[in-house]
Amino acid sequence: MIHLKSERELDIMAKGGRILGLTHEHLRPLVKPGVSTKELDQAAEAYIRSHGGAEPAFKGLYGFPGAICISVNEEIVHGIPSAKRILRDGDIVKLDVGVKLDGFFTDASITVPVGIIDQATQRLIDVTRTSLDAGIAAAVVGNHVGDIGAAIWGVVGPAGYTVADDLVGHYVGTKPHGDPQVPNKGKPKRGPKLMAGLTIAIEPMVNIGGSATRTLSDKWTIVTADGSRSAHFEHTVAITESGPRVLTRAA
C-alpha cells in the first residue's frame, strides 16, 4: 500500500532531505586522490548523526555493512566502503546516501570526480545529471511512472549511452524502498499514475557501454558487465499539485 504524504509529512521529509543534501556537500571536498572509501563513509556517518535524531538509513539495512553506498568507476551501485579501496586521480565515485529522520526516509546520490577526469567521463556525468533533471520535470500529477522513464531515456539514448538493466528508482518515505518502481527507460502513460503526496526516488544509472550488469562476490556491489564506467544521480521527489518538489537539496 502506497502512503501519500500530507504537507506536514512532506516537511518532515524535507528536513531529513536537507540533512542528506548537506551531507553530500560535506563529502564533496573530501573526495580526492589517496582517500579511502571507508574514510568517506565514516565522515558521512559522523556528519549525519551530528544532526539531532538523524541516522544513516543504510547502516545495517538488509545487512549492509556501511553507512552509505560508495561505488567507483564501473561499480554502479551498492559499493561497500573499504579501507583498502583508495581513490585515484581520474576516478569517479558515486555517493549514495540515505537519511532516516522522525520515521521517514530520504535517498539521494551524486557522482563526484576524483582529481582530473577525461572528457568522456565528464560527458557521462553531465548527461546523467541532465537526465535526472528531465525525469524530475516529468514527475507531475496525472503523469505515470513511464513518463519519468521516457524523459530520462530521451536524454540518455540520443547521447549514445545505456541505462543499467534491472535497476530502477522506487517509492521512498515511510520505508526506504517500495512500489511503485520508477524505470529509467519507459513509455509515456504506462505504469502507476502519479498522485499528489507520492514520494519517489528518481535515479538514473547510466553506462558508457552496455546495459548488462553483474553482482560481485561480496553479494552487494553491482557493476557493469563490460567494465565500462557508470554514473548515478538521484533525488527524492514529492509529487504535488504545484509540481515536483525535490526534497533532498541542501538549500
RADA-V790754 format. One line per field, one symbol per residue. ss: DSSP state (@ for helix, = for strand, . for the rest). psi: psi as a letter, one per 40 degrees, with the letter a starting at -180 (. if undefined). Layout:
# RADA-V790754
ss=???
psi=???
This chain:
# RADA-V790754
ss=......@@@@@@@@@@@@@@@@@@@@@@.......=@@@@@@@@@@@@@.....==....@@@.....====..===........=.....==========..==========.....@@@@@@@@@@@@@@@@@@@......=@@@@@@@@@@@@.....==.....===......=====..........=.....====..===.....===......===.....===.=====......==.....
psi=hhhhiiddddddddddddddddddddddeehiheiiddddddddddddeehheiihdeheheeheidihhhhbehdifhhiieehhiiheiihhghhihhhfeiiihiiihhihbhiidddddddddddddddddddegihdiiddddddddddddddeeiiihhehiaiiiceidiaiiihiehahifiiiihihehhihhghhhidbieiiihieeedhhihdeeiiiihiiihhhhideihhhefid.
